[in-house]
Amino acid sequence: MTQSQIKVQVELNGLKHVVEGDSDQVIREVIGFISRVCPPFDITSRLIWSPDYARMLEDVSKLARIAPSGEIIVTEIVPSSDQAIGLVLLCAHIAHKFGKRTNDELSVEEISTAIGKAVKTARNTLVEMLKAGLVERTGRGTYRISINGLIQVQEAAKELSENQTSSDFTSNDGKI
C-alpha cells in the first residue's frame, strides 16, 4: 500500500519553505521550519500539549480498528477493563476528528460491546475513570475521553503496542 504524498508551501516573514513527502514528514518539517523562523513558537510548543494524531493512529492501529460506520473494534487482547475502555474512547475521539463519527461520545452499551465485557463492568470501570479524570460524562450513560485521558491513554496504547507479541500483552500494573 503506497502512502499519499503531500506538498506544502509555507511562507513566513518573507521566507519560503516547500516540503513534500508523507504526512508525518511534512508535519515535522513544517513545525521545524516555523520553530526556526519564529523562536517564540518553539518555546510555546514545549509548554502547550497538542495531540499528535499521526502518532496516536500508529499506536492505536495495532490494537483496534474503526469500521466505516464509526464502530470501534478492539482487535487485540487488552489486559484491563480501564485500558480497553480508554482505547475505545480514544478511537472514538480519533474517528470524530477524522470525520468517521458525528461525535466522540459512546454509550455504556457501545463501550461494553467494543471491549467484550458486561455492561455492569463497563459502568463500574467508567465511574472509576471519571473519578480519576480520564473520562467525561456527556449525558445520561454517555462518555468521552478527557484531555487528561487522551494523554494517559495515548501513552498506554503506545506501551501496549510496543509490548505486543503475537496477541499477548504484558503490563506493569494493569492500569492506565
N, C-alpha and C positions, 0 to 999 in steps of 0.2 A: 504494500500500500504506500503510495507516494504522498508526501506531505505537501500541502499547498505552499507556494512561495508568495511572500508579501513584499511589496516595495513601498517604503515610506520616505518622504522627504520632509525634513524639519528645518525651519528657518527661525533663528533666534538671534536677536541683536546683530543682524547683518551677516551672520554665519549660516551656511547651508550645509546640511548633512543628509546624505542619501544612504539608506540601509535596505538591503534585500536579503531575504532568507526565510527560514520558517518562523512561526510566530514567537517562539521563545527567544531566538536570536535577535529578532527585530526589537522586541520589547526591551531586552537587556541593552542593546546598542543605543536605543533612543534614550533610555534613562541615564545611561553612562554619558552620552553627549550632553544632555541637559544638566547633569550634575557638574560637568567640567565647565560649561559655559555660564552656568548660573549657580555659583557656590552655595548660596543660601538654600537652594533646593536640596543639595546633598546633606546639609545639616538637618533640615526638617525631615528628610526621608528616613533618617536614622531614628527619629523620635516618633513619627507617625506610622502606625501599623496599617498596612493596606493588604487586603487578601491577595495572595499570589494564586490566581485561579489556574494558571497553567500547571503550577506545581501540585495544587490540590487535585486536578484532574489526573495527573500522572500517578499520584499516590492512591487515590480512591479507585481508579480504574482497575487496579489489581484485586480489589476486594468486592466491588459492587458495580452494577450497571444501571443505566437509566433507559427504560423502554421508550419507544416512540410516543407512547401515551403519557409519559411522565411518571409511570410507576417505577418505584425503586426496587431493585432486585439484588439482594446480597448473594454474591457468588462464592464466597469463601467462609469458612467457619471463623467466627469472631469469639474470643474467649469469654467475654462477659456481656450481660444484657446492656449495661450502660455504654460499652464501646459499640455494640451493634446499633443501639438507638442513636448514638452520636453520629455514626457513619450514615445511617439512613437520613437523618435530618440534614447532615452536611450535603448529601447527594440531592436532597430536595432543594436546598439553597442554591447549589450549583445549577441544577436543572432550571430553576426560576431565573437565575442570572443569564442563562443562555437561551431563554425563551421556550424551554421544553415543558414548563409548568406555568400556570397562571399565577401561582403564589408559592411561597416557600413553607407553607403550613401543612402539617399532616395530622390526621385524627389518630387517636389511640388505636383504633381498629386497623388503620393503614399501617401504622408502625408495627403493631403486633403481627400482622400478616407478613410484612417485609422481613422481620427478624425471626419468624417462626416460633414465637413464644406466645403464651396465653395473654389475653388482654389484661388480666389482673397483674401479671408480671410486668408488662409494659407500663401499666398505670403506676404501680408502686415504684418502679425504677424512675419514671418521669418525675414523680414527686421529689425523689432524692436529687435528681439532676436539676430540678427547679430550685431547690434549696441551695445547691452549690453554684447557681448562677450560670449553668451550662445551657439551659433552655429557657424559653419564654412561653408562657401560656398566652395564646392569642384569642381564644374564645372557649366556649364550653367544649372541652375534650379535644382541642386542637393546640398544637405546639409547633414552635420553630426553634432553630438553633440561635443562641445569643452570640454576641461578638466574642465574649469570653469563651463560649463553647466552640466557635469557629477556630480560635487559636489552639485550644487544647485538643480538639478532635482532629484537626489537621495534623498536629504533631503525633497523636496516637496512630492515625492512619498511616503516616509515614513509617513509624516504627513497625506496625503490623505488616505493611507491605515489604519492608526490608527483611523482616524475620520470617517471611513466608517460605515454607518448604513443603513441596507437593500441595497439600491443603491442610497443613498443620501449623499452628501459631504457638509461640511462647510469649509470655508476658511476665514482667517482674511482679506486679501485684494485682493484675487483672482489672485495674481501674484506669480510667482516663486520666 
